[in-house]
Amino acid sequence: MKLLEAIEKIPDPRMEGKVKHKLSSIIFMTLCAVLSGCECWNDIEDYCKTKKEWLSKHVDLKSGIPSEWTFRRLFTILDPKIIEALLRDNAKEIINKGKKVEQIAIDGKAIRGSKRSKSACLQSVSAWCNENNIVLAEEAVEQKSNEIKAIPILLESLTIRGSTISIDAAGCQKDIVRKIREKGGHYVLGLKKITQNYINQCWNI
């Protein structure tokens, strides 16, 4: 399993000699739990206890299932960019083995459960592969209005040649259309208000 091979290469940020569970085991279990719909650390612990027999076939569980606090502590010190790169590489592997990518839907979402009393919900822009039912990549944004800046960054990280990119009204920007065309993709944009002048501008890009 290439995902496990990639996880094994991640450096352990914990203090050597004071760890009970292998880093690769914790990360693999967490990914499996989240992809199965778990939304909090307690859910992840319960999932791993339920799936212990299956998980033990892939990772070392000699020390048992970690507590929800062990999962939480690890991911507070682990560089999130490492996990992001891991998931992107895994998505590419799935795509290479799956169906041809005909459509990629780019959309901004508020992350459920992320709102706090002194802060707004976390926002992100993601690229969804319709044929393989998987998120190809994701970019965090500070607020909804920043989607316009995040979409070109997201497009730059994707292979979109021959694919149709669909975006809502947030994507109705000449720079975004130009980026899609430069990378060999097609586009479908949702418009709130359209003028002939805008159509002509997009057509000429």
N, CA, C and O of each residue as an XYZ file, in Angstrom:
820
protein
N       0.852     -1.197      0.000
C       0.000      0.000      0.000
C       0.890      1.251      0.000
O       1.617      1.492      0.964
N       0.835      2.043     -1.071
C       1.721      3.196     -1.213
C       1.450      4.266     -0.159
O       2.362      4.985      0.247
N       0.200      4.371      0.281
C      -0.132      5.358      1.306
C       0.655      5.070      2.583
O       1.209      5.983      3.194
N       0.702      3.826      2.975
C       1.454      3.444      4.173
C       2.946      3.695      4.000
O       3.624      4.127      4.933
N       3.453      3.423      2.802
C       4.874      3.661      2.531
C       5.200      5.142      2.686
O       6.252      5.503      3.213
N       4.283      6.001      2.218
C       4.483      7.450      2.327
C       4.409      7.901      3.787
O       5.188      8.755      4.213
N       3.485      7.337      4.548
C       3.332      7.696      5.959
C       4.578      7.323      6.750
O       4.994      8.060      7.644
N       5.168      6.190      6.425
C       6.362      5.720      7.133
C       7.526      6.704      7.003
O       8.420      6.720      7.849
N       7.522      7.523      5.950
C       8.622      8.457      5.705
C       8.447      9.790      6.448
O       9.354     10.623      6.438
N       7.307      9.994      7.081
C       7.051     11.254      7.787
C       7.881     11.299      9.079
O       7.809     10.368      9.882
N       8.661     12.357      9.290
C       9.472     12.457     10.515
C       8.596     12.633     11.753
O       7.603     13.360     11.722
N       8.968     11.971     12.828
C       8.204     12.018     14.075
C       8.613     13.246     14.888
O       9.775     13.345     15.282
N       7.691     14.193     15.156
C       8.034     15.409     15.891
C       8.052     15.206     17.415
O       8.405     16.124     18.154
N       7.677     14.023     17.880
C       7.597     13.761     19.318
C       8.976     13.472     19.917
O       9.919     13.148     19.196
N       9.080     13.593     21.236
C      10.347     13.365     21.930
C      10.664     11.866     21.939
O       9.864     11.049     22.394
N      11.830     11.533     21.433
C      12.232     10.131     21.339
C      12.324      9.492     22.727
O      12.848     10.088     23.668
N      11.806      8.271     22.832
C      11.845      7.559     24.098
C      10.637      7.779     24.977
O      10.489      7.122     26.007
N       9.755      8.713     24.576
C       8.561      8.998     25.374
C       7.279      8.738     24.591
O       6.230      9.309     24.889
N       7.376      7.870     23.587
C       6.198      7.577     22.775
C       5.818      6.110     22.934
O       6.670      5.237     23.098
N       4.541      5.874     22.880
C       4.004      4.519     23.054
C       3.509      3.948     21.732
O       3.645      2.752     21.474
N       2.940      4.800     20.907
C       2.350      4.361     19.645
C       3.168      4.883     18.466
O       3.659      6.011     18.503
N       3.314      4.076     17.431
C       4.055      4.480     16.243
C       3.338      5.629     15.532
O       2.111      5.651     15.434
N       4.125      6.572     15.044
C       3.562      7.716     14.323
C       2.742      7.252     13.121
O       1.626      7.726     12.909
N       3.291      6.327     12.337
C       2.600      5.865     11.134
C       1.257      5.216     11.456
O       0.297      5.353     10.697
N       1.193      4.508     12.587
C      -0.056      3.855     12.990
C      -1.132      4.895     13.304
O      -2.283      4.760     12.889
N      -0.738      5.935     14.043
C      -1.703      6.966     14.433
C      -2.223      7.713     13.209
O      -3.425      7.948     13.088
N      -1.322      8.086     12.301
C      -1.739      8.831     11.114
C      -2.642      7.976     10.232
O      -3.670      8.455      9.753
N      -2.270      6.724     10.015
C      -3.078      5.843      9.172
C      -4.469      5.647      9.771
O      -5.466      5.725      9.054
N      -4.546      5.396     11.066
C      -5.840      5.205     11.711
C      -6.702      6.460     11.622
O      -7.911      6.385     11.402
N      -6.065      7.609     11.794
C      -6.811      8.874     11.731
C      -7.378      9.115     10.339
O      -8.536      9.508     10.197
N      -6.565      8.880      9.314
C      -7.035      9.071      7.943
C      -8.204      8.142      7.631
O      -9.193      8.562      7.030
N      -8.091      6.889      8.037
C      -9.170      5.931      7.805
C     -10.451      6.389      8.503
O     -11.541      6.305      7.938
N     -10.307      6.871      9.734
C     -11.468      7.307     10.510
C     -12.142      8.528      9.885
O     -13.365      8.572      9.749
N     -11.325      9.524      9.507
C     -11.877     10.749      8.915
C     -12.556     10.455      7.579
O     -13.636     10.978      7.303
N     -11.927      9.618      6.749
C     -12.519      9.263      5.458
C     -13.781      8.435      5.620
O     -14.570      8.307      4.684
N     -13.973      7.872      6.810
C     -15.187      7.101      7.099
C     -16.272      7.954      7.749
O     -17.345      7.458      8.091
N     -15.976      9.252      7.916
C     -16.999     10.168      8.416
C     -16.821     10.654      9.840
O     -17.679     11.380     10.342
N     -15.747     10.286     10.506
C     -15.520     10.750     11.883
C     -15.243     12.255     11.893
O     -14.551     12.770     11.015
N     -15.782     12.952     12.887
C     -15.683     14.406     12.912
C     -14.980     14.957     14.149
O     -14.732     16.160     14.225
N     -14.656     14.110     15.112
C     -13.953     14.586     16.303
C     -13.025     13.486     16.813
O     -13.086     12.346     16.353
N     -12.164     13.843     17.770
C     -11.176     12.900     18.272
C     -11.826     11.703     18.962
O     -11.334     10.579     18.861
N     -12.913     11.945     19.649
C     -13.617     10.849     20.314
C     -14.181      9.869     19.287
O     -14.146      8.656     19.489
N     -14.707     10.414     18.172
C     -15.198      9.561     17.079
C     -14.082      8.689     16.525
O     -14.284      7.511     16.230
N     -12.893      9.289     16.386
C     -11.749      8.563     15.821
C     -11.352      7.403     16.729
O     -11.086      6.298     16.255
N     -11.313      7.659     18.030
C     -10.966      6.592     18.972
C     -11.991      5.455     18.904
O     -11.622      4.281     18.870
N     -13.276      5.809     18.884
C     -14.334      4.788     18.817
C     -14.251      3.985     17.522
O     -14.427      2.766     17.520
N     -13.980      4.686     16.420
C     -13.857      4.014     15.126
C     -12.726      2.988     15.165
O     -12.892      1.851     14.723
N     -11.572      3.401     15.700
C     -10.411      2.521     15.723
C     -10.648      1.298     16.609
O     -10.166      0.208     16.300
N     -11.377      1.470     17.692
C     -11.701      0.338     18.552
C     -12.611     -0.643     17.814
O     -12.460     -1.859     17.933
N     -13.555     -0.096     17.050
C     -14.484     -0.940     16.299
C     -13.775     -1.686     15.182
O     -14.086     -2.845     14.908
N     -12.810     -1.016     14.528
C     -12.110     -1.583     13.373
C     -10.726     -2.135     13.734
O      -9.873     -2.296     12.861
N     -10.512     -2.418     14.995
C      -9.181     -2.836     15.458
C      -8.661     -4.052     14.704
O      -7.493     -4.084     14.318
N      -9.500     -5.039     14.493
C      -9.056     -6.263     13.821
C      -8.560     -5.965     12.412
O      -7.518     -6.476     12.001
N      -9.306     -5.130     11.659
C      -8.899     -4.783     10.293
C      -7.651     -3.911     10.301
O      -6.736     -4.138      9.509
N      -7.602     -2.923     11.181
C      -6.461     -2.012     11.244
C      -5.172     -2.748     11.589
O      -4.103     -2.406     11.085
N      -5.277     -3.769     12.455
C      -4.092     -4.515     12.884
C      -3.435     -5.282     11.741
O      -2.293     -5.724     11.862
N      -4.149     -5.440     10.640
C      -3.575     -6.113      9.474
C      -2.635     -5.183      8.698
O      -1.841     -5.634      7.872
N      -2.739     -3.887      8.977
C      -1.971     -2.895      8.206
C      -0.960     -2.122      9.046
O       0.077     -1.706      8.529
N      -1.243     -1.922     10.332
C      -0.338     -1.140     11.181
C      -0.096     -1.860     12.510
O      -0.811     -2.795     12.871
N       0.919     -1.402     13.216
C       1.311     -1.989     14.499
C       0.378     -1.496     15.605
O       0.324     -0.300     15.895
N      -0.352     -2.425     16.217
C      -1.253     -2.074     17.312
C      -0.895     -2.836     18.592
O      -1.759     -3.124     19.419
N       0.387     -3.155     18.738
C       0.828     -3.899     19.920
C       0.560     -3.134     21.209
O       0.385     -3.737     22.268
N       0.527     -1.820     21.121
C       0.266     -0.988     22.307
C      -1.202     -0.616     22.436
O      -1.571      0.219     23.262
N      -2.038     -1.243     21.611
C      -3.467     -0.970     21.666
C      -3.872      0.258     20.865
O      -3.079      0.800     20.094
N      -5.113      0.690     21.054
C      -5.643      1.872     20.365
C      -5.338      3.120     21.188
O      -5.636      3.149     22.382
N      -4.752      4.151     20.582
C      -4.469      5.394     21.314
C      -5.754      6.044     21.822
O      -6.828      5.827     21.260
N      -5.645      6.830     22.870
C      -6.803      7.573     23.373
C      -7.063      8.776     22.481
O      -6.214      9.160     21.678
N      -8.232      9.362     22.627
C      -8.552     10.552     21.828
C      -7.556     11.670     22.102
O      -7.286     12.482     21.218
N      -7.002     11.727     23.320
C      -6.045     12.788     23.670
C      -4.707     12.558     22.986
O      -4.003     13.514     22.661
N      -4.353     11.307     22.767
C      -3.110     11.011     22.043
C      -3.234     11.451     20.589
O      -2.311     12.046     20.032
N      -4.381     11.155     19.978
C      -4.626     11.615     18.607
C      -4.551     13.136     18.550
O      -3.899     13.703     17.673
N      -5.217     13.785     19.484
C      -5.280     15.249     19.499
C      -3.887     15.856     19.654
O      -3.522     16.758     18.900
N      -3.109     15.376     20.617
C      -1.781     15.942     20.886
C      -0.859     15.813     19.680
O      -0.117     16.739     19.351
N      -0.914     14.652     19.022
C      -0.024     14.457     17.868
C      -0.308     15.461     16.767
O       0.612     16.059     16.210
N      -1.592     15.644     16.453
C      -1.929     16.508     15.325
C      -1.827     17.996     15.650
O      -1.903     18.829     14.746
N      -1.657     18.339     16.918
C      -1.401     19.743     17.251
C       0.068     20.108     17.015
O       0.396     21.283     16.851
N       0.955     19.101     16.996
C       2.381     19.390     16.772
C       2.853     18.956     15.385
O       3.966     19.287     14.978
N       2.018     18.222     14.662
C       2.403     17.763     13.329
C       2.145     18.863     12.300
O       1.088     19.494     12.324
N       3.083     19.096     11.413
C       2.943     20.129     10.381
C       1.784     19.759      9.455
O       1.839     18.717      8.801
N       0.734     20.585      9.381
C      -0.426     20.260      8.543
C      -0.088     20.141      7.060
O      -0.789     19.460      6.312
N       0.996     20.811      6.632
C       1.385     20.741      5.221
C       1.818     19.322      4.840
O       1.679     18.910      3.689
N       2.341     18.585      5.815
C       2.762     17.204      5.563
C       1.549     16.343      5.239
O       1.575     15.544      4.303
N       0.485     16.512      6.022
C      -0.745     15.739      5.806
C      -1.408     16.154      4.496
O      -1.937     15.316      3.766
N      -1.375     17.455      4.202
C      -1.959     17.941      2.951
C      -1.252     17.317      1.747
O      -1.903     16.860      0.808
N       0.083     17.302      1.779
C       0.853     16.709      0.686
C       0.572     15.220      0.571
O       0.493     14.682     -0.533
N       0.423     14.558      1.704
C       0.128     13.124      1.722
C      -1.206     12.833      1.043
O      -1.316     11.911      0.235
N      -2.215     13.629      1.382
C      -3.545     13.423      0.813
C      -3.582     13.745     -0.682
O      -4.269     13.078     -1.455
N      -2.838     14.772     -1.073
C      -2.799     15.119     -2.502
C      -2.136     14.014     -3.317
O      -2.610     13.662     -4.397
N      -1.044     13.472     -2.797
C      -0.356     12.391     -3.507
C      -1.246     11.153     -3.584
O      -1.264     10.450     -4.594
N      -1.983     10.896     -2.503
C      -2.883      9.743     -2.495
C      -4.011      9.933     -3.502
O      -4.418      8.988     -4.178
N      -4.515     11.172     -3.595
C      -5.586     11.466     -4.560
C      -5.086     11.259     -5.990
O      -5.810     10.730     -6.833
N      -3.840     11.681     -6.260
C      -3.266     11.501     -7.598
C      -3.151     10.026     -7.951
O      -3.403      9.623     -9.086
N      -2.764      9.224     -6.952
C      -2.635      7.785     -7.177
C      -3.988      7.168     -7.533
O      -4.090      6.337     -8.436
N      -5.021      7.591     -6.806
C      -6.370      7.084     -7.077
C      -6.835      7.496     -8.466
O      -7.433      6.703     -9.192
N      -6.554      8.750     -8.829
C      -6.956      9.261    -10.137
C      -6.262      8.494    -11.257
O      -6.884      8.148    -12.262
N      -4.978      8.234    -11.077
C      -4.214      7.518    -12.112
C      -4.759      6.117    -12.358
O      -4.661      5.589    -13.465
N      -5.335      5.521    -11.316
C      -5.881      4.171    -11.439
C      -7.374      4.176    -11.767
O      -7.941      3.147    -12.132
N      -8.003      5.346    -11.634
C      -9.450      5.433    -11.800
C      -9.880      5.898    -13.175
O      -9.167      5.738    -14.166
N     -11.070      6.481    -13.204
C     -11.653      6.942    -14.461
C     -10.999      8.245    -14.919
O     -10.445      8.990    -14.111
N     -11.070      8.509    -16.209
C     -10.552      9.758    -16.749
C     -11.307     10.933    -16.133
O     -12.529     10.897    -15.995
N     -10.569     11.959    -15.769
C     -11.178     13.127    -15.128
C     -11.813     14.036    -16.176
O     -11.118     14.738    -16.911
N     -13.129     14.012    -16.232
C     -13.855     14.849    -17.179
C     -14.250     16.186    -16.566
O     -14.220     17.217    -17.238
N     -14.623     16.167    -15.280
C     -15.092     17.395    -14.634
C     -14.471     17.562    -13.257
O     -14.380     16.613    -12.479
N     -14.044     18.790    -12.970
C     -13.545     19.153    -11.644
C     -14.363     20.347    -11.155
O     -14.368     21.407    -11.781
N     -15.041     20.165    -10.050
C     -15.878     21.233     -9.485
C     -15.108     21.959     -8.393
O     -14.665     21.345     -7.422
N     -14.951     23.264     -8.553
C     -14.259     24.079     -7.550
C     -15.292     24.893     -6.791
O     -16.116     25.592     -7.381
N     -15.232     24.788     -5.463
C     -16.259     25.448     -4.658
C     -15.691     25.838     -3.308
O     -14.810     25.166     -2.771
N     -16.206     26.928     -2.765
C     -15.802     27.379     -1.442
C     -16.802     26.921     -0.404
O     -18.011     26.938     -0.640
N     -16.293     26.509      0.753
C     -17.162     26.009      1.804
C     -16.715     26.532      3.164
O     -15.530     26.763      3.406
N     -17.701     26.711      4.047
C     -17.401     26.969      5.453
C     -17.285     25.616      6.140
O     -18.140     24.751      5.951
N     -16.236     25.423      6.935
C     -16.006     24.141      7.591
C     -16.899     24.024      8.815
O     -16.779     24.797      9.765
N     -17.795     23.046      8.779
C     -18.772     22.865      9.845
C     -18.095     22.577     11.182
O     -17.164     21.776     11.265
N     -18.581     23.247     12.224
C     -18.046     23.019     13.558
C     -16.807     23.821     13.892
O     -16.259     23.690     14.986
N     -16.350     24.664     12.947
C     -15.110     25.419     13.177
C     -15.342     26.796     13.795
O     -14.385     27.468     14.181
N     -16.591     27.218     13.892
C     -16.893     28.546     14.436
C     -16.674     28.568     15.939
O     -17.082     27.645     16.644
N     -16.035     29.618     16.428
C     -15.819     29.814     17.848
C     -16.401     31.154     18.262
O     -16.722     31.984     17.411
N     -16.540     31.371     19.556
C     -17.185     32.591     20.055
C     -16.483     33.864     19.608
O     -17.123     34.896     19.406
N     -15.142     33.786     19.450
C     -14.385     34.974     19.072
C     -13.863     34.922     17.640
O     -13.066     35.773     17.246
N     -14.298     33.939     16.857
C     -13.821     33.836     15.475
C     -14.894     33.243     14.582
O     -15.766     32.503     15.040
N     -14.820     33.577     13.302
C     -15.786     33.063     12.335
C     -15.403     31.654     11.900
O     -14.344     31.146     12.269
N     -16.275     31.028     11.110
C     -15.995     29.690     10.593
C     -14.756     29.712      9.695
O     -14.495     30.702      9.011
N     -14.005     28.628      9.703
C     -12.897     28.489      8.779
C     -13.453     28.269      7.380
O     -14.455     27.577      7.204
N     -12.798     28.862      6.388
C     -13.244     28.762      5.002
C     -12.187     28.039      4.170
O     -10.992     28.146      4.447
N     -12.625     27.311      3.162
C     -11.682     26.648      2.266
C     -12.273     26.575      0.867
O     -13.485     26.666      0.674
N     -11.376     26.408     -0.107
C     -11.783     26.194     -1.495
C     -11.238     24.839     -1.911
O     -10.044     24.578     -1.771
N     -12.102     23.980     -2.419
C     -11.673     22.627     -2.763
C     -11.971     22.301     -4.220
O     -12.831     22.916     -4.850
N     -11.234     21.311     -4.741
C     -11.432     20.825     -6.113
C     -11.930     19.386     -6.028
O     -11.215     18.505     -5.551
N     -13.144     19.152     -6.488
C     -13.797     17.849     -6.380
C     -13.814     17.151     -7.737
O     -14.293     17.711     -8.723
N     -13.287     15.919     -7.785
C     -13.303     15.123     -9.016
C     -14.612     14.356     -9.086
O     -14.857     13.466     -8.272
N     -15.437     14.689    -10.032
C     -16.769     14.093    -10.139
C     -16.715     12.598    -10.455
O     -17.482     11.822     -9.885
N     -15.825     12.188    -11.350
C     -15.790     10.786    -11.787
C     -15.285      9.836    -10.703
O     -15.765      8.708    -10.592
N     -14.318     10.290     -9.904
C     -13.714      9.411     -8.902
C     -14.171      9.704     -7.474
O     -13.721      9.063     -6.524
N     -15.075     10.688     -7.333
C     -15.647     11.022     -6.020
C     -14.567     11.272     -4.957
O     -14.561     10.652     -3.894
N     -13.663     12.192     -5.277
C     -12.573     12.473     -4.347
C     -12.157     13.937     -4.462
O     -12.208     14.525     -5.542
N     -11.743     14.518     -3.329
C     -11.193     15.877     -3.333
C      -9.745     15.801     -3.788
O      -8.930     15.109     -3.178
N      -9.429     16.512     -4.859
C      -8.076     16.497     -5.413
C      -7.126     17.415     -4.652
O      -5.952     17.091     -4.473
N      -7.631     18.550     -4.208
C      -6.793     19.516     -3.502
C      -7.683     20.523     -2.794
O      -8.869     20.654     -3.098
N      -7.086     21.231     -1.841
C      -7.861     22.195     -1.061
C      -6.954     23.328     -0.621
O      -5.777     23.119     -0.326
N      -7.516     24.543     -0.579
C      -6.773     25.714     -0.117
C      -7.603     26.426      0.944
O      -8.795     26.666      0.752
N      -6.969     26.761      2.059
C      -7.653     27.497      3.116
C      -7.710     28.981      2.762
O      -6.784     29.513      2.149
N      -8.786     29.641      3.145
C      -8.924     31.086      2.932
C      -9.366     31.720      4.245
O     -10.048     31.086      5.049
N      -8.977     32.961      4.455
C      -9.306     33.634      5.707
C     -10.775     34.034      5.769
O     -11.381     34.026      6.840
N     -11.334     34.378      4.639
C     -12.743     34.741      4.590
C     -13.270     34.504      3.184
O     -12.502     34.319      2.241
N     -14.610     34.513      3.057
C     -15.270     34.161      1.802
C     -14.750     34.970      0.626
O     -14.590     34.428     -0.468
N     -14.483     36.248      0.826
C     -14.066     37.126     -0.266
C     -12.691     36.759     -0.826
O     -12.333     37.190     -1.923
N     -11.919     35.965     -0.076
C     -10.570     35.612     -0.516
C     -10.536     34.422     -1.463
O      -9.458     33.997     -1.879
N     -11.702     33.876     -1.811
C     -11.761     32.745     -2.731
C     -11.136     33.095     -4.078
O     -10.515     32.245     -4.716
N     -11.298     34.344     -4.510
C     -10.774     34.776     -5.807
C      -9.256     34.609     -5.860
O      -8.706     34.282     -6.912
N      -8.570     34.831     -4.726
C      -7.124     34.672     -4.671
C      -6.732     33.198     -4.551
O      -5.686     32.786     -5.052
N      -7.572     32.411     -3.887
C      -7.238     31.006     -3.634
C      -7.443     30.126     -4.860
O      -6.705     29.160     -5.052
N      -8.429     30.439     -5.690
C      -8.750     29.586     -6.837
C      -7.571     29.441     -7.806
O      -7.279     28.316     -8.209
N      -6.872     30.525     -8.204
C      -5.705     30.350     -9.093
C      -4.610     29.488     -8.473
O      -3.957     28.721     -9.181
N      -4.397     29.601     -7.159
C      -3.394     28.780     -6.478
C      -3.799     27.316     -6.551
O      -2.964     26.440     -6.776
N      -5.081     27.060     -6.359
C      -5.607     25.700     -6.430
C      -5.443     25.136     -7.834
O      -5.022     23.991     -8.003
N      -5.776     25.936     -8.840
C      -5.647     25.506    -10.236
C      -4.206     25.183    -10.598
O      -3.940     24.237    -11.339
N      -3.279     25.974    -10.072
C      -1.864     25.774    -10.371
C      -1.378     24.408     -9.892
O      -0.467     23.828    -10.483
N      -1.985     23.896     -8.826
C      -1.539     22.621     -8.257
C      -2.171     21.410     -8.931
O      -1.818     20.274     -8.612
N      -3.110     21.636     -9.867
C      -3.859     20.538    -10.482
C      -3.441     20.280    -11.926
O      -2.974     21.181    -12.623
N      -3.616     19.050    -12.355
C      -3.481     18.703    -13.771
C      -4.887     18.732    -14.361
O      -5.705     17.866    -14.048
N      -5.178     19.714    -15.208
C      -6.554     19.895    -15.680
C      -6.686     19.809    -17.202
O      -7.770     20.046    -17.733
N      -5.617     19.480    -17.904
C      -5.680     19.412    -19.362
C      -6.785     18.453    -19.813
O      -6.808     17.285    -19.423
N      -7.689     18.963    -20.633
C      -8.784     18.156    -21.154
C      -9.984     18.060    -20.239
O     -11.021     17.533    -20.640
N      -9.868     18.560    -19.007
C     -10.977     18.496    -18.056
C     -11.777     19.799    -18.080
O     -11.256     20.853    -18.445
N     -13.042     19.713    -17.687
C     -13.896     20.891    -17.587
C     -13.961     21.336    -16.139
O     -14.316     20.561    -15.252
N     -13.615     22.592    -15.913
C     -13.623     23.161    -14.565
C     -14.919     23.943    -14.372
O     -15.207     24.864    -15.136
N     -15.690     23.586    -13.370
C     -16.920     24.323    -13.077
C     -16.749     25.103    -11.773
O     -16.302     24.558    -10.764
N     -17.109     26.380    -11.810
C     -16.985     27.257    -10.648
C     -18.223     28.146    -10.584
O     -18.794     28.491    -11.619
N     -18.642     28.519     -9.378
C     -19.785     29.420     -9.246
C     -19.353     30.853     -9.553
O     -18.291     31.076    -10.134
N     -20.172     31.811     -9.164
C     -19.923     33.207     -9.536
C     -18.578     33.738     -9.038
O     -18.053     34.702     -9.595
N     -18.016     33.122     -7.999
C     -16.717     33.571     -7.479
C     -15.608     33.394     -8.513
O     -14.579     34.066     -8.448
N     -15.819     32.490     -9.465
C     -14.792     32.229    -10.469
C     -14.907     33.066    -11.727
O     -14.146     32.862    -12.673
N     -15.827     33.985    -11.759
C     -16.025     34.822    -12.958
C     -15.004     35.954    -12.992
O     -15.348     37.130    -12.878
N     -13.753     35.573    -13.148
C     -12.653     36.513    -13.212
C     -11.783     36.178    -14.419
O     -11.523     35.008    -14.700
N     -11.335     37.210    -15.130
C     -10.535     36.979    -16.336
C      -9.249     36.215    -16.034
O      -8.834     35.362    -16.818
N      -8.618     36.519    -14.903
C      -7.370     35.839    -14.557
C      -7.596     34.348    -14.318
O      -6.746     33.524    -14.655
N      -8.742     34.007    -13.738
C      -9.064     32.604    -13.477
C      -9.329     31.868    -14.782
O      -8.853     30.750    -14.981
N     -10.087     32.497    -15.666
C     -10.356     31.900    -16.978
C      -9.056     31.719    -17.753
O      -8.841     30.689    -18.392
N      -8.194     32.728    -17.691
C      -6.914     32.662    -18.397
C      -6.063     31.504    -17.864
O      -5.437     30.786    -18.643
N      -6.038     31.323    -16.552
C      -5.272     30.238    -15.940
C      -5.774     28.873    -16.407
O      -4.977     27.983    -16.704
N      -7.100     28.710    -16.470
C      -7.681     27.445    -16.924
C      -7.279     27.161    -18.367
O      -6.900     26.037    -18.695
N      -7.359     28.164    -19.224
C      -7.021     27.979    -20.642
C      -5.530     27.698    -20.828
O      -5.144     26.878    -21.661
N      -4.694     28.390    -20.039
C      -3.241     28.173    -20.135
C      -2.867     26.735    -19.795
O      -1.921     26.183    -20.357
N      -3.617     26.129    -18.867
C      -3.328     24.761    -18.442
C      -4.089     23.714    -19.258
O      -4.091     22.529    -18.921
N      -4.736     24.171    -20.339
C      -5.382     23.242    -21.261
C      -6.745     22.744    -20.832
O      -7.219     21.728    -21.340
N      -7.386     23.441    -19.904
C      -8.707     23.024    -19.445
C      -9.830     23.797    -20.096
O      -9.601     24.799    -20.773
N     -11.047     23.324    -19.886
C     -12.258     24.012    -20.334
C     -12.966     24.536    -19.088
O     -12.613     24.151    -17.973
N     -13.951     25.398    -19.257
C     -14.587     25.964    -18.074
C     -16.079     26.184    -18.260
O     -16.559     26.452    -19.361
N     -16.801     26.061    -17.142
C     -18.221     26.410    -17.050
C     -18.361     27.266    -15.802
O     -18.103     26.802    -14.692
N     -18.771     28.517    -15.986
C     -18.872     29.462    -14.871
C     -20.320     29.858    -14.626
O     -21.067     30.136    -15.564
N     -20.711     29.879    -13.347
C     -22.049     30.346    -12.999
C     -22.035     31.846    -12.847
O     -21.156     32.392    -12.179
N     -22.993     32.527    -13.454
C     -23.021     33.990    -13.425
C     -24.284     34.496    -12.738
O     -25.374     33.962    -12.940
N     -24.117     35.538    -11.920
C     -25.281     36.171    -11.314
C     -25.869     37.217    -12.257
O     -27.082     37.420    -12.312
N     -24.987     37.868    -12.989
C     -25.421     38.871    -13.961
C     -24.439     38.845    -15.113
O     -23.230     38.832    -14.885
N     -24.917     38.839    -16.322
C     -24.040     38.697    -17.479
C     -24.272     39.848    -18.459
O     -25.397     40.313    -18.641
N     -23.199     40.287    -19.073
C     -23.280     41.310    -20.106
C     -22.570     40.791    -21.343
O     -21.704     39.922    -21.247
N     -22.929     41.314    -22.493
C     -22.296     40.900    -23.735
C     -20.813     41.227    -23.726
O     -20.002     40.495    -24.293
N     -20.465     42.335    -23.078
C     -19.067     42.733    -22.999
C     -18.248     41.701    -22.238
O     -17.122     41.385    -22.623
N     -18.830     41.168    -21.132
C     -18.113     40.164    -20.344
C     -17.921     38.882    -21.143
O     -16.857     38.265    -21.093
N     -18.955     38.485    -21.880
C     -18.866     37.288    -22.723
C     -17.739     37.445    -23.732
O     -16.957     36.518    -23.944
N     -17.653     38.616    -24.354
C     -16.628     38.874    -25.362
C     -15.238     38.808    -24.739
O     -14.310     38.290    -25.360
N     -15.078     39.333    -23.502
C     -13.790     39.333    -22.836
C     -13.328     37.896    -22.558
O     -12.172     37.553    -22.803
N     -14.241     37.058    -22.043
C     -13.898     35.674    -21.720
C     -13.604     34.882    -22.999
O     -12.705     34.042    -23.027
N     -14.377     35.161    -24.059
C     -14.219     34.432    -25.304
C     -12.846     34.684    -25.913
O     -12.271     33.803    -26.552
N     -12.317     35.906    -25.709
C     -11.052     36.293    -26.316
C      -9.837     35.864    -25.499
O      -8.708     36.060    -25.948
N     -10.034     35.286    -24.316
C      -8.896     34.875    -23.486
C      -8.295     33.580    -24.040
O      -7.324     33.063    -23.486
